[in-house]
Amino acid sequence: MRVILKTSLAFAAVGYLVALGLYFAPLRWHIPGAILYAICPAAYLTITVDPSFRSVTLILGPINASVYGVAGLPLGLILWFVNRLLKREPRQHSGTGLVR
């Protein structure tokens, strides 16, 4: 079960860093709106205003981190399930096998 939590936290950290990275991105990059909102869903909150560094670190970053963290849960669950299947030992048949 730790894999699920680690994956979710890793995705959340990436989401927070993406929000901070977009704050520091130069304006000359002209990031299209569709790509911006796909990368940083919390940017919908700043459609009409230019966010300050404080609002990015205290509001937009955590919101984006939570969105990415929730997105990491299914991947973590799949990784946990595959890991559990690979570590499973084959069943032992008892009683009818040949004894050496």
RAPEJO-V153559 format. One record per residue. N is the residue number from 1. RES is the residue in one letter. NEAR is the number of other C-alpha atoms within 10 Angstrom. Layout:
N | RES | NEAR
N | RES | NEAR
This chain:
1 | M | 11
2 | R | 10
3 | V | 17
4 | I | 19
5 | L | 15
6 | K | 15
7 | T | 22
8 | S | 25
9 | L | 20
10 | A | 16
11 | F | 24
12 | A | 24
13 | A | 18
14 | V | 16
15 | G | 26
16 | Y | 24
17 | L | 17
18 | V | 17
19 | A | 24
20 | L | 17
21 | G | 11
22 | L | 16
23 | Y | 16
24 | F | 10
25 | A | 11
26 | P | 10
27 | L | 9
28 | R | 6
29 | W | 7
30 | H | 9
31 | I | 13
32 | P | 8
33 | G | 12
34 | A | 9
35 | I | 10
36 | L | 16
37 | Y | 14
38 | A | 10
39 | I | 16
40 | C | 23
41 | P | 18
42 | A | 23
43 | A | 20
44 | Y | 12
45 | L | 11
46 | T | 12
47 | I | 11
48 | T | 7
49 | V | 7
50 | D | 9
51 | P | 16
52 | S | 9
53 | F | 13
54 | R | 10
55 | S | 12
56 | V | 21
57 | T | 17
58 | L | 10
59 | I | 14
60 | L | 25
61 | G | 24
62 | P | 19
63 | I | 21
64 | N | 25
65 | A | 26
66 | S | 20
67 | V | 19
68 | Y | 23
69 | G | 23
70 | V | 15
71 | A | 15
72 | G | 20
73 | L | 19
74 | P | 14
75 | L | 16
76 | G | 21
77 | L | 18
78 | I | 13
79 | L | 16
80 | W | 17
81 | F | 14
82 | V | 11
83 | N | 12
84 | R | 11
85 | L | 10
86 | L | 9
87 | K | 8
88 | R | 8
89 | E | 7
90 | P | 6
91 | R | 6
92 | Q | 7
93 | H | 7
94 | S | 6
95 | G | 7
96 | T | 6
97 | G | 8
98 | L | 5
99 | V | 5
100 | R | 3
